[in-house]
Amino acid sequence: MNVSTSTAGVRRRTARGNLDEEENAATLNLGPEFDIHQIGHDGEVSDLIALNLSEARILIRSALKMRKKVMTPNGEFKDTADVDMDDLDDDDGNDEDNNEIAKAAIAVGANEVLKKTLDYLSAFSRFRDTETVAAVEALLKAPENSDLHPFEVAQLGSLACDDVDEAKTLIPSLANKKSDDELKTILNQLSRLETPY
């Protein structure tokens, strides 16, 4: 007797119980991933951190630099006493660093998703160095912008909006938080900080 057990114990998806909880960017109902207060794996509550593309690029590049410094070519960890940790966060756009990171991303056995992610971030990051990214963060998290949700801050830092209407179209929740003049001031300041290609 040949009995298939492949469907035993399989849970089926059910329809959402409440349609009022549908995700909507205009009202910042973005799902539990974007709740202001997040509960970590350890049960601790922390504030939401949403990264713009430039911040993500810098973090990934720093992680790759660190990996290159602390690991041998065969994948074993070096003694951390031999590693100079002070220069890991330098992201000055140095061509030599860019070449090393590019080599690490395309090396045999490297993660293809990582390579594509780095290509995407290199193409679409508006701000190239840590000083500029810090200035953008200071601008967007200034007291006069404290009413902005971390998602809105990340989107303003990632999208290259030319005018107020474009910003309000792409980030609809801004319409209720910032006047046209306030938003125009923010967009102008971001444009001045942007790294030319």
N, C-alpha and C positions, 0 to 999 in steps of 0.2 A: 504494500500500500504506500503510495507516494503522496504525501500531504505537504502542500506548500505552506511554509510558515513566514513567508516574506512580508505579509501584511499584518502579522500578529503584533499587537501593541503599538501600531502606528497611530499617532494623534493627527487628526485632520484640522486644518485651519478653519476657524469660524469667522464669520463676518464681524466687523467691529460692532461693539454693542451700542456705542453712542456716537452718532454722526456729528454732534455739536463739537466734538473734540478733533475734528478734521484739521490737519495742518494748514496754516494760512500765514504767509509771510507778512501780509499787511497788518495783522494783529499780533505778530510775533508769537503765534502759536506754532512752534517749530518742532514739537515733539519732545520727549523726555531727554534727548541728547543735548538740548539747548536750554534746559532749566537753569536758572541762575545759580542755584545751589545743587551741586552734584554729590552723590554718595559714592565714595571710592570702594575698592575691593576690601579695604580694611575697615569699612564701616564709618570712616571719618567723613564729615561734610566739608566740602571745599567749594570755592567759587568757580564758576565756569570760566574756562580759558578758551577763547576762539582765536585762532591764528590767521593772519592774512598770509598771502602767498609769499611775500618777502620774508616774513618771520619763519615760515615753514622751510624755505630754502636755506636760511642761515642755520637753523637747527639740524637739518639733515646733513648739511656740509660739515658742521662741527662734529656731529656723530661719526661721520666717515673719517674725518681727520683723526679723531680720537681712536677709532678702531685701527687705523693704519699705524698709529704710534704705539698702541698697546698690544698688537698682535704680530706674530711672526708670519712670514709668507705661507707657512704650512698650517696656519690657523690656531697656533698655541699662543697663550698669553705670555707677554714679557713680564719681567719683574717691574712693578710700578715705580720702584726707586730709580730706575733708569730712564723714566719718561718725564719730560719737561711739560707739565700741564699748563704752564703760563701762556704758551702761544697757541693753545687750542682754539680760543675764541676769536682770534684775529681773522676777520673776513674782510680783507681790504680789496678784494677783487684781483689779487695777485695772479698773474697769468700762470706762474709756476704751480700755485695751489690749484688753480682751475684744471691744469693738465693732470696733476696727480689725482684729483677727484674724478676726472673723466676716465683715467686709466682704471681706477678702482671700480667704477661703475660698469665698465665694459670688459673687465677681466673675465677669464674663463671661470664659470661657476657663479658669476655675479647674478644677482637677482634682476631679471628682465623688468619687473615692475619698478624696481628702484631706478633703473636707467631711464625708463619712460617718465617717471616722476621727476627726476632731475632735469630732463629735457624740457618738460612742461614748465617747471618752476623757473628755469633759466629763461625761457621765452616770455613768461608772463609776469615775472616779479617786477614791480615798479621801482623798488628801492633796493640798491645793490650792497650797501655796506652797513655794518652794525650801528654806526653813528647816525646815519640817516633813518634807519628803522627805529632807533631809540627816539629820535626827534618826532617821527610820525606817531609813535605810541604816546609820547608826552602831549602832543597836540590833541590827539583823539581822546585821551583820558584826562584832559584838563578839567578843572572843576566846572567850567561852563558847559562841558559835554558829559557831565555825570549822568544825565538822563538817557544816554545812549546804551542800548543793550550790547553785550560783547559781540553778538552776531553782526550788529550794525557797524560797530567799530572795525571788525575784520573785513566786512564788505567795502567800507569806505577806503580802507587801506589797500584792498586788492583791485577794485574796479577803477578804471581811469575815466571817471565821469567828467565830461566837458562842461556841462551846465546843470543847473538845479533841476530842470525837468527830467533830464536823463537819470540823475541820482534818485529822484522820487519815483521814477518808473521802475528802476532796477531794485531799489530798496524802499518799497511802499510804506513801511512803518515810519520812515523819516517825516512824512507829511504832517503827522500829528505832533512831532517833537521839535522841529526846527523851522523857523521862518525862512523864507527864501533868502533874505539877506544873510542870516547866520550860516545857512548851508553854503551860500556862494563864497563866504569868507573862508570856510573850512576847505572847500574845493580849490580855491586859489592858493591857499597855504600848502595843500598837498601837491599841487602842480609845481610850485616852486621847489619843493623837496625832491621831486621825481628825478631819477637818474636817466639822462639821455642815453640812447643806445648807440 
